[in-house]
């Protein structure tokens, strides 16, 4: 009897894993396709049906990092010139018959993305956690109404306000600045952060804080030493969501940043070369763009999965 | 070390008056117990002393200094909570160090280390120091919580039912431990409990509370042997005191329809004169009713044993005369069986008499 139950359990377990594998596989096909394309040589990128096996090359990655110009017809480098080229110049020349003019805009855009995302996530978390703490513990008049008001800012599809925001930003000279995008993403994420963090802080028994206050700490010290460490799970979860939102945001980045503060999503679609749209470079850029979000989520995974399993207060 | 003084302390939550005009003076080095049922305002009183709540009226003095406007941190008291509240993200050692690391106190690292090891030696928790608090047993958690209160030698120890989450055996052990600590540390303890055994065994003085009001304050002996009113008499003592509605006629107390007629104790006669023909409440503790198989001279009544509860050292007999139920304590050697008829001999000199309207003690 016991054995058959455990056998049944095993089968269910196996089926679940099988199902998860299928779902994961379906979700990963586009990602695989991007990585696959990014390593294709130029000539094979447009092949249909797509070539599965080929000799991988990193020229797509060189292209995303450089600005190039095609050689005029009939012009070719001599053998000696080719020999004197840097390795990546030679690769590009052999692959697409182009000459590298200068380094590309990709690193600059990438840095912009990182600045904007870190800036907005940090601000969101700080404001969100403090506000959530206030909402959770404070005796604010009309607390529920305020919370609902904060929630309503999320009911509007953000794109609807693109034009008013654009006009506001122009008046305030915030277009194409890092600070502008940071403020904007913070504004969008903070309501979400307040709600999520309030849930987590509500779970922390207030006795901990009272104990710490009696132990000789001010309210803010208590917040820092007792509340924040116990809310790490919530902070991790909220940061992941804020990070991903700001990292992927396209519409506002596209309209509000042109050059100086342009982020990767706003820039990536413009991989137009003289030879047509450069799918390889776009795929390479996309893959590099995906990496930080993946790494960030993996680092915080422990906190996301662990959940709040504290229990030193016995109730 | 310091005394605590509460002057007409009042605190209301909405319509509920949790603490009503409380006046208490706790002496230095005293083990003072606040005793009362759930919702009596004991914990609120303690929180007012700690500064975790703000009183509506009245004043709190610690060491003769008014601390009304002090934050909890500045009051320099230690609070032991009912739910031990050990910080879950710290180890036992970090928990013990936490109060010492406050910016209010400037201890060096070696001083902190010394104090922590001293306290953990006293509480026998040295072997737990590097453990996570989450994995401790109830008794261990309670010791750590006590240790966190002790490390910084506060003015007063405030304890909010610290033993109520322990099992019976451990609770008894910790009661002894707390008495020992109080003796060794020589500090002021302000202890809240709903358990009268804790109050009686540990307290130097007890204050009995109900519905935010203080009903009586005194030594355990005073509280037990001369309760000021019915509530105190009922609340303290286990098994509970027997209370009879009785009428006074001349020099006798009549219970029920003359099922029991008792001669009044000589010393009570004068007081009871004005209650002639009136009703009063008679209280007799179960141990003041003696059981015998033969009828004795005075105040001896024939009754049936309804059921009995054996406590090992003594039996609690539930007795019945017609419609009157009461309890008495008998030594187990009597071997009294259910349904048996025995005689209950009431020691009227140990009786407590209360006014039936005010429920205050009259004799």
Interface residues (C-beta under 8 A of the other chain):
Chain A: X205 X207 X208 X210 X211 X212 X213 X214 X215 X216 X217 X218 X221 X226 X229 X230 X310 X311 X312 X313 X314 X315
Chain B: X50 X51 X52 X71 X72 X73 X75 X76 X77 X78 X79 X81 X83 X84 X85 X86 X87 X88 X89 X98 X99 X102 X103 X104 X105 X133 X134 X136 X138 X141 X148 X152 X165
